């Protein structure tokens, strides 16, 4: 990585970074952009804050994404919940619609998240929200900046895994329909 620095003032009394190669890029993966939808701007603002060294700002934007996307994410997770837990999940999901507090929503569904979204048994929604809140309320800008990349990576992991699981479930359902249609057509031909 290369930097362009400007030395100025009397006897070069200050230094200012005026360029960087490669430049900081805030482009977002197309699938992630689709998932974030209206919240893509918040994500990009978080990236900009991170690139400029504003850790608390990055935390604030990432927390806002977690809080605003949580209802959508929880609704989409319903498709990934095992059959045994479907009814419990639906009940918990209905309760989440009655509260605006993200931590309460997370607590209601934490035990119902599929194992694929709970690596090591942890609840990623709860961990993310807790860390973001902690950063905003109790940590310095530098401390927030140290964890911003990890939080962003975790947020992306969660969003992408939900998307991937949904795509695989749709693909499986489509495949099963094709096989059943084939079987049905074969049976019709045999009957004729």
C-alpha positions as a Markdown table, in Angstrom:
| # | Residue | x | y | z |
|---|---|---|---|---|
| 1 | Unk | 0.0 | 0.0 | 0.0 |
| 2 | Unk | 1.3 | 3.5 | -0.9 |
| 3 | Unk | 0.4 | 6.8 | 0.6 |
| 4 | Unk | 0.9 | 10.3 | -0.7 |
| 5 | Unk | 1.8 | 12.8 | 2.1 |
| 6 | Unk | 1.8 | 16.5 | 2.1 |
| 7 | Unk | 4.3 | 18.2 | 4.4 |
| 8 | Unk | 3.4 | 21.8 | 5.2 |
| 9 | Unk | 3.7 | 24.7 | 7.6 |
| 10 | Unk | 6.8 | 26.3 | 8.8 |
| 11 | Unk | 9.6 | 23.9 | 8.4 |
| 12 | Unk | 7.2 | 21.1 | 7.6 |
| 13 | Unk | 5.5 | 21.3 | 11.0 |
| 14 | Unk | 2.6 | 19.1 | 9.9 |
| 15 | Unk | 1.9 | 16.1 | 7.7 |
| 16 | Unk | -1.3 | 15.4 | 5.9 |
| 17 | Unk | -2.3 | 12.2 | 4.0 |
| 18 | Unk | -3.6 | 13.3 | 0.6 |
| 19 | Unk | -3.8 | 10.0 | -1.2 |
| 20 | Unk | -3.6 | 6.3 | -1.0 |
| 21 | Unk | -3.0 | 3.5 | -3.5 |
| 22 | Unk | -4.9 | 1.3 | -3.8 |
| 23 | Unk | -7.7 | 3.7 | -2.8 |
| 24 | Unk | -10.1 | 2.7 | 0.0 |
| 25 | Unk | -13.0 | 1.0 | -1.8 |
| 26 | Unk | -16.6 | 1.0 | -0.4 |
| 27 | Unk | -18.1 | -1.0 | -3.2 |
| 28 | Unk | -20.4 | -3.7 | -1.9 |
| 29 | Unk | -21.0 | -7.3 | -3.1 |
| 30 | Unk | -24.1 | -7.4 | -5.3 |
| 31 | Unk | -25.8 | -10.0 | -3.1 |
| 32 | Unk | -25.1 | -8.2 | 0.1 |
| 33 | Unk | -26.4 | -4.9 | -1.5 |
| 34 | Unk | -29.6 | -6.7 | -2.5 |
| 35 | Unk | -30.0 | -8.0 | 1.1 |
| 36 | Unk | -29.3 | -4.7 | 2.7 |
| 37 | Unk | -31.7 | -3.0 | 0.3 |
| 38 | Unk | -32.6 | 0.4 | 1.7 |
| 39 | Unk | -30.0 | 0.0 | 4.4 |
| 40 | Unk | -27.1 | -0.1 | 1.9 |
| 41 | Unk | -26.5 | 3.7 | 2.4 |
| 42 | Unk | -26.0 | 3.1 | 6.2 |
| 43 | Unk | -23.6 | 0.3 | 5.5 |
| 44 | Unk | -21.5 | 2.5 | 3.2 |
| 45 | Unk | -21.5 | 5.3 | 5.7 |
| 46 | Unk | -20.2 | 2.8 | 8.2 |
| 47 | Unk | -17.4 | 1.8 | 5.8 |
| 48 | Unk | -16.6 | 5.5 | 5.3 |
| 49 | Unk | -16.4 | 6.1 | 9.0 |
| 50 | Unk | -14.2 | 3.1 | 9.4 |
| 51 | Unk | -11.9 | 4.3 | 6.6 |
| 52 | Unk | -11.6 | 7.7 | 8.2 |
| 53 | Unk | -10.8 | 6.4 | 11.7 |
| 54 | Unk | -14.2 | 7.2 | 13.2 |
| 55 | Unk | -14.9 | 4.0 | 15.2 |
| 56 | Unk | -17.9 | 5.2 | 17.1 |
| 57 | Unk | -19.4 | 6.4 | 13.9 |
| 58 | Unk | -18.9 | 3.0 | 12.2 |
| 59 | Unk | -20.4 | 1.3 | 15.3 |
| 60 | Unk | -23.5 | 3.6 | 15.2 |
| 61 | Unk | -24.1 | 2.8 | 11.5 |
| 62 | Unk | -23.6 | -0.9 | 11.9 |
| 63 | Unk | -25.8 | -1.0 | 15.0 |
| 64 | Unk | -28.5 | 0.8 | 13.1 |
| 65 | Unk | -28.4 | -1.8 | 10.4 |
| 66 | Unk | -28.7 | -4.6 | 12.9 |
| 67 | Unk | -31.7 | -2.9 | 14.5 |
| 68 | Unk | -33.5 | -2.0 | 11.3 |
| 69 | Unk | -32.8 | -5.2 | 9.4 |
| 70 | Unk | -33.6 | -7.5 | 12.4 |
| 71 | Unk | -37.3 | -7.7 | 11.6 |
| 72 | Unk | -36.6 | -8.7 | 8.0 |
| 73 | Unk | -33.9 | -11.0 | 9.0 |
| 74 | Unk | -36.0 | -12.7 | 11.6 |
| 75 | Unk | -38.9 | -13.2 | 9.1 |
| 76 | Unk | -36.5 | -14.7 | 6.6 |
| 77 | Unk | -35.0 | -17.0 | 9.2 |
| 78 | Unk | -38.4 | -18.7 | 9.6 |
| 79 | Unk | -37.7 | -20.7 | 6.4 |
| 80 | Unk | -34.5 | -22.0 | 8.0 |
| 81 | Unk | -35.9 | -23.2 | 11.3 |
| 82 | Unk | -36.4 | -26.9 | 11.6 |
| 83 | Unk | -39.9 | -28.4 | 11.5 |
| 84 | Unk | -39.9 | -29.2 | 15.2 |
| 85 | Unk | -39.3 | -25.5 | 16.1 |
| 86 | Unk | -41.5 | -23.8 | 13.4 |
| 87 | Unk | -44.5 | -23.2 | 15.7 |
| 88 | Unk | -42.3 | -21.9 | 18.5 |
| 89 | Unk | -40.5 | -19.6 | 16.0 |
| 90 | Unk | -43.8 | -18.2 | 14.6 |
| 91 | Unk | -45.0 | -17.4 | 18.1 |
| 92 | Unk | -41.7 | -15.8 | 19.0 |
| 93 | Unk | -41.8 | -13.8 | 15.7 |
| 94 | Unk | -45.2 | -12.5 | 16.5 |
| 95 | Unk | -44.0 | -11.3 | 19.9 |
| 96 | Unk | -41.0 | -9.6 | 18.3 |
| 97 | Unk | -43.5 | -7.5 | 16.3 |
| 98 | Unk | -44.9 | -6.1 | 19.6 |
| 99 | Unk | -41.6 | -4.6 | 20.7 |
| 100 | Unk | -39.3 | -2.0 | 19.2 |
| 101 | Unk | -36.3 | -2.9 | 21.5 |
| 102 | Unk | -33.8 | -4.9 | 19.4 |
| 103 | Unk | -32.4 | -6.7 | 22.4 |
| 104 | Unk | -35.8 | -8.0 | 23.4 |
| 105 | Unk | -36.4 | -9.3 | 19.8 |
| 106 | Unk | -33.0 | -11.0 | 19.8 |
| 107 | Unk | -33.8 | -12.7 | 23.2 |
| 108 | Unk | -37.1 | -14.0 | 21.9 |
| 109 | Unk | -35.7 | -15.9 | 19.0 |
| 110 | Unk | -32.1 | -16.6 | 20.2 |
| 111 | Unk | -32.7 | -20.3 | 21.0 |
| 112 | Unk | -34.6 | -20.9 | 17.8 |
| 113 | Unk | -31.9 | -19.8 | 15.3 |
| 114 | Unk | -30.7 | -22.7 | 13.1 |
| 115 | Unk | -27.4 | -24.3 | 14.1 |
| 116 | Unk | -25.8 | -23.1 | 10.9 |
| 117 | Unk | -26.2 | -19.5 | 12.2 |
| 118 | Unk | -25.0 | -20.2 | 15.7 |
| 119 | Unk | -21.3 | -21.1 | 15.2 |
| 120 | Unk | -20.0 | -22.5 | 18.5 |
| 121 | Unk | -23.5 | -22.2 | 20.0 |
| 122 | Unk | -23.4 | -18.4 | 20.1 |
| 123 | Unk | -26.2 | -16.1 | 19.0 |
| 124 | Unk | -24.6 | -13.8 | 16.4 |
| 125 | Unk | -27.5 | -11.3 | 16.6 |
| 126 | Unk | -27.1 | -10.9 | 20.3 |
| 127 | Unk | -23.3 | -10.7 | 20.2 |
| 128 | Unk | -23.4 | -8.1 | 17.4 |
| 129 | Unk | -26.0 | -5.9 | 19.1 |
| 130 | Unk | -24.2 | -6.1 | 22.5 |
| 131 | Unk | -20.8 | -5.3 | 21.0 |
| 132 | Unk | -22.2 | -2.4 | 19.0 |
| 133 | Unk | -24.1 | -1.0 | 22.0 |
| 134 | Unk | -21.0 | -1.4 | 24.2 |
| 135 | Unk | -18.9 | 0.5 | 21.7 |
| 136 | Unk | -21.2 | 3.4 | 21.3 |
| 137 | Unk | -21.8 | 3.8 | 25.1 |
| 138 | Unk | -18.7 | 2.7 | 26.8 |
| 139 | Unk | -15.7 | 2.6 | 24.5 |
| 140 | Unk | -13.3 | 5.2 | 23.0 |
| 141 | Unk | -13.2 | 5.9 | 19.3 |
| 142 | Unk | -10.0 | 4.0 | 19.0 |
| 143 | Unk | -11.4 | 0.9 | 20.8 |
| 144 | Unk | -14.5 | 1.0 | 18.5 |
| 145 | Unk | -12.2 | 1.3 | 15.5 |
| 146 | Unk | -10.3 | -1.8 | 16.6 |
| 147 | Unk | -13.5 | -3.9 | 16.6 |
| 148 | Unk | -15.3 | -2.2 | 13.6 |
| 149 | Unk | -13.8 | -4.5 | 11.0 |
| 150 | Unk | -14.6 | -7.6 | 13.0 |
| 151 | Unk | -18.2 | -6.5 | 13.6 |
| 152 | Unk | -18.6 | -5.7 | 9.9 |
| 153 | Unk | -17.2 | -9.1 | 8.9 |
| 154 | Unk | -19.6 | -10.8 | 11.4 |
| 155 | Unk | -22.5 | -8.8 | 10.0 |
| 156 | Unk | -21.7 | -9.8 | 6.5 |
| 157 | Unk | -21.2 | -13.4 | 7.5 |
| 158 | Unk | -24.7 | -13.5 | 9.1 |
| 159 | Unk | -26.4 | -11.8 | 6.2 |
| 160 | Unk | -24.7 | -13.9 | 3.6 |
| 161 | Unk | -25.4 | -17.2 | 5.4 |
| 162 | Unk | -29.0 | -16.4 | 5.7 |
| 163 | Unk | -29.1 | -15.6 | 2.0 |
| 164 | Unk | -27.2 | -18.7 | 1.0 |
| 165 | Unk | -29.4 | -21.0 | 3.2 |
| 166 | Unk | -32.5 | -19.4 | 1.6 |
| 167 | Unk | -31.1 | -19.9 | -1.9 |
| 168 | Unk | -30.2 | -23.5 | -1.2 |
| 169 | Unk | -33.7 | -24.2 | 0.3 |
| 170 | Unk | -35.4 | -22.7 | -2.8 |
| 171 | Unk | -33.1 | -24.7 | -5.1 |
| 172 | Unk | -33.9 | -27.9 | -3.1 |
| 173 | Unk | -37.6 | -27.2 | -3.3 |
| 174 | Unk | -37.4 | -26.5 | -7.1 |
| 175 | Unk | -35.4 | -29.7 | -7.6 |
| 176 | Unk | -37.9 | -31.8 | -5.6 |
| 177 | Unk | -40.8 | -30.3 | -7.6 |
| 178 | Unk | -39.1 | -31.2 | -10.8 |
| 179 | Unk | -38.5 | -34.8 | -9.7 |
| 180 | Unk | -42.1 | -35.2 | -8.5 |
| 181 | Unk | -43.4 | -33.7 | -11.8 |
| 182 | Unk | -41.2 | -36.2 | -13.7 |
| 183 | Unk | -42.5 | -39.0 | -11.6 |
| 184 | Unk | -46.1 | -37.8 | -12.0 |
| 185 | Unk | -45.7 | -37.5 | -15.8 |
| 186 | Unk | -44.2 | -41.0 | -16.0 |
| 187 | Unk | -47.1 | -42.4 | -14.0 |
| 188 | Unk | -49.6 | -40.7 | -16.4 |
| 189 | Unk | -47.8 | -42.2 | -19.4 |
| 190 | Unk | -47.9 | -45.7 | -17.9 |
| 191 | Unk | -51.6 | -45.3 | -17.2 |
| 192 | Unk | -52.4 | -44.3 | -20.8 |
